[in-house]
């Protein structure tokens, strides 16, 4: 369920530009930023880039993943 929210014009403009670059809706971009922010607050010891990459990888799903093979166990 969507809820209208008022945000600063500058933040909206930044979200619009980033959303276009990353092929998201403006609302989707703001939701993505919110998820990163919430995860960063919950995990202050993790670098923000790691959090972002982890969220992107989870969204891609298993179909695009590469199985982990420990070093020394490769064929």
C-alpha positions in Angstrom: 0.0 0.0 0.0 1.5 3.3 -1.1 1.3 6.5 1.0 2.0 10.0 -0.2 4.9 11.6 1.6 6.3 15.1 1.3 10.0 15.4 0.7 12.4 18.2 0.0 12.6 19.4 -3.6 16.3 18.8 -3.7 16.0 15.3 -2.4 13.3 14.6 -5.0 15.5 15.9 -7.8 18.4 13.8 -6.7 16.1 10.7 -6.5 14.8 11.5 -10.0 18.3 11.6 -11.4 19.5 8.5 -9.7 16.3 6.6 -10.5 16.8 7.4 -14.2 20.4 6.2 -14.1 19.5 3.0 -12.4 16.2 2.3 -14.3 14.0 2.6 -11.2 10.9 4.7 -10.5 11.5 7.7 -8.2 9.5 6.0 -5.5 11.6 2.8 -6.0 14.8 4.8 -5.7 13.6 6.4 -2.4 12.6 3.0 -1.1 16.0 1.6 -2.0 17.8 4.5 -0.2 15.5 3.9 2.8 16.4 0.1 2.9 20.1 1.0 2.7 19.8 3.5 5.5 17.8 1.2 7.7 20.3 -1.7 7.1 23.2 0.7 7.8 21.6 1.8 11.1 21.0 -1.8 12.1 24.6 -2.8 11.1 26.9 0.2 11.9 30.0 -2.0 11.6 29.4 -2.7 7.9 30.6 -0.4 5.1 27.7 1.3 3.2 29.0 0.0 -0.1 28.8 -3.6 1.2 25.3 -3.1 2.3 24.2 -1.6 -1.0 25.9 -4.5 -3.0 24.3 -7.1 -0.7 20.8 -5.6 -1.2 21.4 -5.5 -5.0 22.6 -9.1 -5.0 19.6 -10.3 -3.0 17.2 -8.5 -5.4 18.9 -10.3 -8.4 17.9 -13.6 -6.9 19.6 -17.0 -7.3 19.3 -17.2 -11.1 22.1 -14.7 -11.5 24.3 -15.9 -8.6 27.5 -17.8 -8.9 28.0 -20.7 -6.4 30.8 -20.3 -3.9 33.6 -22.8 -4.4 36.3 -22.7 -1.7 39.8 -22.2 -2.9 41.6 -25.5 -3.5 38.3 -27.2 -4.4 38.1 -26.0 -7.9 38.0 -28.5 -10.8 
